[in-house]
Amino acid sequence: MTSCRLGGFALKSRGWASALTKTTPLMGDGKLLVGRPVARREDVALLRGEGRYTDDLTPDNAAHLVFVRSPVAAGKIVALDAEGAREMPGVLAVIDADTLDVAGVKPFPSPAIPPHLLVGDLHAPTFPALARDEVHHLGQPILAIVAETLAEAMDAAEMVELEFEDRPAITDLTKAKTGPAVWPTASDNRIFRVELGDAAATQDAMDKAAHRVTRRLSINRVTAVSMEPRGAIGSWDAETGRYVMTSGTQATHRLAEAMAAQMGVPEGDVRVVSENCGGTFGMKNGGMPEYPPILVAARQLGRPVRWIETRSEAFLSDPQAREQVAEATLALDGEGRFLGLSVDVVAGIGAYANATSLLSSFNNIASVTGVYGIPAIRVAVEGVHLNTQTTAAYRGAGRPEASFIIERMIDIAARETGIDRVELRRRNMLQPEELPRKTALGYVYDSGDFPALFDRALQAADWAGIAARKQEAKARGKLRGAGLAYTIEIAGGPPAKPMPEYASATLSPEGCRLMLGTGDAGQGHDTAFAQIAADAFGLGLEKVSLFSGDTGVVPKGTGSFGSRSLGAAGSALVHVCEDLIAQLSVHAARHLDAEAEALTFEDGTFKLPGTNRAITLESLLAEDDLTVSAERWEGTKGPSFPNGCHIAEVEIDPETGEMEICSYTALEDIGKVINPLLVAGQIHGGIVQGLGQGMMEAIRYDEDGQLLTGSFMDYAMPRASDLPFFNAQTASVETASNTLGTKGVGEAGTVGALPVLSSAIADALAPLGVDHVTLPATPSAIWEAIQAAQA
Amino acid sequence: MYNFEFSKPGTIDEAVAALGADEAQALGGGQTLLPTMKQRLAAPEVLVSLTGIDQMKGICLSDAGEVCIGGATTHATVAAEAAAHYPALAALAGRIGDPAVRNRGTIGGSLANNDPSACYPAAALGSGATIITNTREIAADDYFQGMFATALDEGEIITEVRFPVPEAANYQKFVQPASRFALVGVFVAKYADGVRVAVTGASSDGVFRWTEAEEVLNGSFTKDAIDALSPPSGDMIADLHGSAEYRAHLVKVMTGRAVAAAS
C-alpha cells in the first residue's frame, strides 16, 4: 500500500482534486472550506482582549528586569559603578558581562555568508549580550537590573554610575568607507562584499547598448513597530534542567536553537513558548542581546524573570531594516529591449550583525530581475558597519528593495528613451510559454502569466482613463500621477532546497488536533490550516484545533518567514492527512468487510464502490475508540514565485508637497488561495507597510549616533486616514512546486507597494521635471525635490 | 513614572493653595505632562488636577460678545460648543490630536504649556485673546514669551480665556507627518480694528504674529494681497520634518489659504 495511492483517496474527498489542481476563483465550490472567506477563528479571543501575548503570561511571582543602555553611540566605558543600584530596595540581581561569562553564556556568533558569494573577508565580530568595556551603538545593553517590582528595577537603574570616553560615530552609510571606524579591525567599515551574476556578460551588454540609464537610488532605514513590543519571560525548570523562555516569535524552534547555543547548553535545553504574537515581520525570529541576561537571572534567582520593552526601548533596541543605496545601470537596445543590468548596493547594517542582519541585503536580490528577460545581470552588495542598531529581516527582507531598483529603473529608462512605460514593460516581460525559465540570477520561475495579469491590472485600475483624471486634477491645482510596478519574489526558499516544515495531526473521537512547526504572528494560521484539515477529513471546522508555538510540545519546526508557511506547512499537512486516511482505511475495511485498497474516501466517508457499505470517519473513530496520528517533516519540491501588478494614483499639491494616495489596485498571482479573507488581510497589511516606508517612516540618527526618531512624535506611522480603500484581487496560476499549489502571500503587498508609490509620485511630478523623490516622500521631501528641479 | 502626591481640588482657591507646595505642578488634561512623567522626564512631587473645578469649565458669551472658555474646558467641548459663536476656533479645537486627546486635553493646559507646535497659541494670539488667571488678566500679545515660556508665574492658574469674535477667521494647519502637530499653523482673524495673523509650529521662538502680512491684509483682505511678500524671516525651526525655508514657505501658503477661506 503506497501513500501515493492513498493520496488518491484524500484527493477525491469533497472534490479535493479539482481544488488542488485547477485555478479556482476566490470562493470555493460551495462545499469546500478551502477557498472560502472563513472568518478568523482567533479573532473572537483577540478582539475581546483575551489574547495571550507575552506580557499576559507573566506569572505572579515574576521578578522584573530592566536594562541600563548606552546613552552614547560609540565610546569606551571608563567607569561603571553599580553598587548604588545593588543597594536599592527590592533589587535582586545586577547582571553584567562578567555574570554572563560565569554562567557560561557565549557571545553572539558571527553570521555566515556562503563562501561562493563572498569576495574578500567577512568582518562581523562576535559580540557579548551585555557590553563590556566598549559600546558601539546607542541603546546597547550594558547591565540588567532585576528587582521585585518594575518601579524598583527602574529606580535602581538610575543609581548606576557610568562614564564614557566618547568616540566619533559613523551613521551615514554613504560616508562609511572614509568615516570613523566602528571597529579598529575594519578601517573602511566593510562587513562583506558579495558578487552575483555574470560581470563579463553584463559589461558586453553595456558596451553594445543603445541606451544606458544610470541612477542612484536610496532606501530608507525603518523599524518594524510591532504592536506587541518585544519581551521575554525567562524561567528555569529545575526538574528537567531546562531554561524556558516565553517570548512572542514566529519561529520558536529557530529561537530555541539559537538560545541554546548562546546559553552554552545542549539543543533542546532552552524551551521557547510563544502563544499569541503581536507582529514580528522577521524582527522577532532570532536571538537578541536582551534574552541571555533574562535566562541567567531566572536561573540564579530560581524564579521567573520578566522583561517587556517600552516603545521607546523598541525604537532603540529592535532590529531595524532596509537601509541601502544602490547605483544601478540598465542597458537597452534601440527597441527598448533590456540587455543588461548592473547594480552596486551599499547596505547599512549596524555595529553588529545578528543571524539575519546580512542576508536581507543580498539573499533575495535576485528579485531585481523582475518579470523580465534580462539576459545579463551583475550585482555587488557591500554591507557596512555603522554605529547604529543592526538591520535584520523585515517583511520582504530584500525583495522590496530589489523590486524597487528594477521597477524604478524601468520608469526612468522609459522617460529617458521616450518609450511608454507600459509598453517598455510589455516588450521585456517573460511570456507564459517561456516558463519555466531560469533567470540571469538563478531563480527558476515555474509558473505565471505575467502579460495577462498585467493587462487585467491595467484594466482594473482604468489605466486608459488616467489622462482625463490628470486633467481634472490640474483644474483643481493638483498634480495627479499614476504609478506602476510589476513585482515578483521568491517564497518558500531557498531555491536549491526549501527548508522543511513540521506538521502532524491526531484524529480521535474528540476531533482533530493539528500541530505545526511554524508560528502565527497574526496571519490567521488557526483558521487557514484548520480549513485544510477539515476538508481533508470531512469534519466541521469546530472539530479541528491547532497547536503551535512551544518547542517543548512541537517536536520540530522552521518558522514563519519568507512567505513560506502555507506552502511548506500546508503541503506537509496535506500529506499528513493522506497518511491518516491511509491508516484509517485499514480500520474501515474491517467494518465494511472489504480490502482497504478497495475503499474510497469521499465527503468524510469510507465507501466500498458498487455497494451500499459505508462508514463515516467520525463513526469509525467513535466506534473503535481510535486515536491515530501522523507527522511529516519535509520540504516542498521547490520555491514559488508570487507575482503581481500594483497600480496607484496620487495627487500632489505642488505648493506644499502634500500628497494624497487616491486609489490603489493590486492584482496578485499567489497560486492557490485557501482563504480569500486572510489573503486580503495579508495584501492590505503588506501594502500599508510598503506605503508607510514610502511616504513617511524613517529611522534617522544624527551624526553623533543619537536617534532623532525615537518615538511616534518623530517616527511617522501611516494611519487609516492616510490611505485609500484598496482594490486587491488575486489572479492565480497554481504552482506545481508544492502540493497545495500555493505561492505565498505574506510579503507580496509590501514588495509591490514600495516601488509603486515612487512611480506614482515621479509621474505626478513629471511636468515639473522631477523623475524621482528620495524615500520617504514626505511633503517636505517632495517640496525639496520640486525646488531642486526648478532651480 | 515616579511616585507623587495627587490632589483634585474643587475650587480655584483650593487649587492655588495646593500649588503652593514644593515641586507642585498643575495638571490639566495631562496630554503632555503625563507622557513626560511616564518617561521619567518630569518628576513633580505633587500633582494638582484642575479638572475637578467646575467654575473653570464650560463656554459662555460675555456681555461684550466675547467667547469665554473656562481654563479646564476640553478641546472636544470647545469644538462642539464654540462652533455657533466662533467657528474658526471650534474647527481648530476639533483638529487637535485625536478624539482621546480632545476629550482629555484642556485649553488652559495647552496655553500654559505653550508648545511651539500647538494649535491653541495661534488662536489666542491671532484673536488677541485675554488670558485670565487667578490673579490677573494678560493680553495674548504679552502672554507668549517663546518656546514653552509664558507670562505665567509659578503657581498661577489659567482660569479662563476670552476670545473677541472676529468678522472673519480661519485656521490652516499643515501637519507634521509623525506627531500630527502643526508643522506650520496659521490663524488669521479679521477684526474691525485690523487683521491679525498668528503662526505656530514654524518658529523656534514659538507662536508669533506675522506683522508684514497683517499690514497688507489691512489694506486688502484677499489672498493675492500677500503674494508680493517674502516668507517671514526669523528663527524658523529646521529639523528632520522640514527645513527653515520649507517652513517659511508654508507660512506664506497657509496664510494665503486662511485668508481665502475666511474671506
Interface residues (C-beta under 8 A of the other chain):
Chain A: M154 E158 S312 E655 T656 E658 M695 M696 A698 R700 L708 T709 F712 M713 D714 Y715 A716 M717 T778 P779 S780 W783 E784
Chain B: Q39 R40 F174 P177 A178 S179 F181 D239 L240 H241 G242 S243 Y246 H249 L250 V253
